Amino acid sequence: MKNSDAATLREFVFKVHDVFRETAANLPGMPNIDITVREHRVLSLVCMLIEEHREGITLKQLAAVMKLAPATVSELVERLVQKDLLVRVQNPNDRRAVQITPTANTRKLMDESLRSIDAVCGKLLEGLSPAEQESVLTGLSRIADSIPQNELTSEIVR
């Protein structure tokens, strides 16, 4: 692989990240909240998992799904609590355990956010032929599959 190939991929990742953040920040009715991609992922997972666990999910459950250390997930959750997007509630059955639930507006905001991001992604693909779309999506899937499910480690850059 040439250095310019890595630079091209890097620029692509940065541009997609910027588009994601701008899209999320400019949603109608979205509070003026700066949200990172990882925070968005936490919100998406909490909203998905809450369907199975109506009472809320624990940090331990969320960390297991994200394949991250509980301390890392705790920091992410705390930032989202401070942004009024998640709520920590004491588990009535275990005073030591804390349940995480989305706020009333979070689910609506997440649905809107995903629709907007999907629309942006669709527009990006529209300019490509069907064969190019397939090639891009296949390549991106292979790249995504090669990324560890936990935080990026030094093993990737070796």
N, C-alpha and C positions, 0 to 999 in steps of 0.2 A: 504494500500500500504506500502510495506517495503521501508526503506531508500535506500536499494541497488537497488530497481526498479527505484527510482528517479535518483540515481547516474548513472544507465545504460542509462536512457533516456537523461540525461545531457551530458554524454560522446558522445552519438550518435549525439546530436544536435551540439556539438562542432566539431566533426569530419566532419559532413556534411558541416558545415560552412567553415571549412578549405579547404575541397575539392572544394567547390564552389569558394572560393577566388583564389585558385591555378589554377583552370581551367580557370577562367576569366583572370588571370594574364598571363597565358601561351598561349593564343590564338595567332595564326599566325597573324602578322600585328597589334596586339594590342599594343598600346603605353604602355610604362612602367608606368602604372597608378595603384595605389592601390585603389581599389574600394570596398566599403562595400556592404553587402547584401542589406541594405536599399537603398543605392545609385543606385544599380542595379535595384531595384524595381522602383525607380523614373524614371530611364531611360526607362525601359520597358513600364511604363504607359504613359510617354510623347510620345514615339514612337507609341503607340497604339492610344492615343487620338488625335494625330496630323492627323490621317487619317480622323477624323470627323471635325477637326478645323484646316484647312490648314494654317491659318494665325498665329497659335500658340495658346497656352492655357495660362490661367492666373494662378497665384499662388492660387487664391481662388478656381478655378475649380480643380486643382491638389490636394489641401488640402481636398476638399470635397470627391473626389474619394478615397483618401488614408485614410480618416477619421482621419486626424491629424490636429493639430493647424496650421494655416497659418505661424506662426513664425517658427515652426519646419520644415515645408516644405521649407520655404525661406532659412533656413540654409543649408538644403540638396541641394537645387538648386544652392546656391552660391558656395558650394564646387565643384559641377559638372561644373559650369561656369569656375571656376579657373582651372579645369582639362581639359578645352576645349572640354567638352562633351555636354554642353548645351549653348544656347545663349539667352540672354535677349534682347528683341527688344521692343521699345516703340510702343504702340498701336497708329496707325495714327488717329483713331477716338476719342481717349481719352488719352491725354498726361499723365494723372495720372496712367493709367494702363500699365502694362508691360506684354508682351507676351513671353512665353517660347517656344523655338524650339530646336530640336536636331541639332547638327552640321552635316555637310555632311557625316562624317565618322561614326557617332554614330549609325545610323540605321544598317549599315553593321556590325559593331561590335556587336550590340545587337543580330542580327540574328545568327552570328557565335557563340556568347556566349551561346545562348539558345540551339543551336544544340549540342554544346560540353557538356553542362550540362545535356541535355537529354540523350546523349550517356553514360555519367558517371552513371546517374541514372539507365539506362537500364542495364548496366553491374552489378550494385549492385543487381538488381533483378534477373539476370540470374542464380545466384547461389542458388536460392530458387525454390522449387517445385511450380507448379501452385497454389496449396492450400495455401502454405506459402505466395506466392505473394499476393493472394487475402486477406489473413488475415492481412498482413503488411499494404497493401494499405487501407483496411477498417479501421484499427486502426489509421493510420496516418490521414485519412480523418476526423475521429471523433475528434482527437486531434486538427486538424486545425480548425474544426467547433467550438470548444470550446474556441478558442482564440479570444478575442475581436478584432475588426477591427481597433481599435486605438492602441496607444502604450500600452504595457503591464502595467497593474495597480496593485496596491497592493491587489486588490480583488482576483487576481489569486492565490496569495501565502497565503491567509488567510485560 
